[in-house]
Amino acid sequence: MKKSREIILADKAGFCFGVKRAINTAFKAAAGGKVYCLGPLIHNPQEVDRLRREGVETVDDLKTLKPGDSLIIRSHGVPPSVLRQAHDKDLTIIDLTCPFVGKAQRFAERLQIEGYRIVVVGEKKHPEVQSIIGYAGEDAIVVETPADLEGMKAQRRLGVVAQTTQSYSNFSEIVLELLRLSKELKVYNTICNSTTERQNATRSLAGRVDIMFVVGGRNSANTTRLVSLCREEGKPTYHIEVADEIRQEWLQGASKIGVTAGASTPDWVIEGVLKRLREGHTSKQPVR
Amino acid sequence: MKKSREIILADKAGFCFGVKRAINTAFKAAAGGKVYCLGPLIHNPQEVDRLRREGVETVDDLKTLKPGDSLIIRSHGVPPSVLRQAHDKDLTIIDLTCPFVGKAQRFAERLQIEGYRIVVVGEKKHPEVQSIIGYAGEDAIVVETPADLEGMKAQRRLGVVAQTTQSYSNFSEIVLELLRLSKELKVYNTICNSTTERQNATRSLAGRVDIMFVVGGRNSANTTRLVSLCREEGKPTYHIEVADEIRQEWLQGASKIGVTAGASTPDWVIEGVLKRLREGHTSKQPVR
């Protein structure tokens, strides 16, 4: 007897506004000739491959670029020092910094002007956090988890901004600790709505299925965070970049399968995964 | 066999800096002639009686006062409208607003100028909160417990100050909720150190005795809060204003007795309680 299986895609899975805008503009710009992007445009190797084939080349720094070359600033933004370098080299700048990241940068700059010691809640090495720190000043502190605050000295005035893709629960735990460590605390909650909505939809879906697939780049911080959320819900969770990674044995005994995807996961990749999962239960073939 | 009994006084019990300063200055001022105090100088009926005998008279409003009369502004402070009335009546103002309350007033004023919607964490009817609201503006919201926030609409910018004698745990719970209700949150933690220290010392003492006595005015908010803290520690707790209220049966079976007192409880009242408790276990007489 064939067991019925249900595949459910989470609301809000895939590209957010900032990523969609960056991808669309990059493709348009590349139609007029080669463009360079400082670091991969998004944290999704499959989409970055597709972009390269269309003329969007990833560079690690500005050294090889010549005056007049077109430089894309990706959605994560860059510190002001990099913008200055690009201007000094007379590059044509296509600034695709996500407007929500731009807000976090401006709030960080304002907190610095107002004399606050700044805490950025986020991942130290993430390019978005690096871009925000550029505006927050050299003595800004990056805090990833409440444990990072152990031993931190009390400060009179603390200013706080967040990486736009942070989970609210981690952010609020850190703010609560910072409240204890200061007499004056100014907090800009710069977590973007689309992150919160995607995380809520993912958590809710994980709660009512047997297993979860999270689709997106292994180098994508927001995708990895969705994996953690699903595991916190106690569900077996598989982080995959593409459909080909799905293994038949993972699906054994699962009658409801949830699928979600990070903000940098293109629709065509998500579609591929959904198609494979549907086939996986119509055919009796092993998936690979 | 006589059972040994230990009486332990909490650290930091009794007058805080602001109250001590107010009492001392009021006595000095009254030595030069009658002075008026708008509302009881402190929330301790026994000490207010003593002050009256020395020439510090409590008035409920400014109506009966004449130009040149001396008016004490007590440690809780007053809204600016009352200060203006006093100036308009040409009263001689002796401003004994606690400097920490003065800070909360100034921070509230600054938040108002900066355009924040202001939340005062404290008791709606407490004169200190009323004085702070005078600086926070008419649309300020007073929040006593996190439950007060139920149904509150999200605000873009919220500014927060606290009644100086709030408990930190209640304050931080409320701040956590306000973080969820705003995109920008500026918090001045105006709880005074002496409150925190007294509460911590009380909690720690309550944890290691059999019963607790909390000495202070029944109209004293900070004293009442000490009672709650002791009960949260699971200890039988008696709120008394004076030694005469102690009943022998309360002491049955208690080998360790803790005593603490609010910020407005005079030393002579605390001493009276300690003396009675010591007698209570040396003599075999019922306490009253």
Boltz contact constraints between the chains, C-beta under 6 A:
constraints:
  - contact:
      token1: [A, 172]
      token2: [B, 179]
      max_distance: 6.0
  - contact:
      token1: [A, 175]
      token2: [B, 179]
      max_distance: 6.0
  - contact:
      token1: [A, 176]
      token2: [B, 176]
      max_distance: 6.0
  - contact:
      token1: [A, 179]
      token2: [B, 172]
      max_distance: 6.0
  - contact:
      token1: [A, 179]
      token2: [B, 175]
      max_distance: 6.0
  - contact:
      token1: [A, 183]
      token2: [B, 189]
      max_distance: 6.0
  - contact:
      token1: [A, 184]
      token2: [B, 188]
      max_distance: 6.0
  - contact:
      token1: [A, 185]
      token2: [B, 187]
      max_distance: 6.0
  - contact:
      token1: [A, 186]
      token2: [B, 186]
      max_distance: 6.0
  - contact:
      token1: [A, 187]
      token2: [B, 185]
      max_distance: 6.0
  - contact:
      token1: [A, 188]
      token2: [B, 184]
      max_distance: 6.0
  - contact:
      token1: [A, 189]
      token2: [B, 183]
      max_distance: 6.0
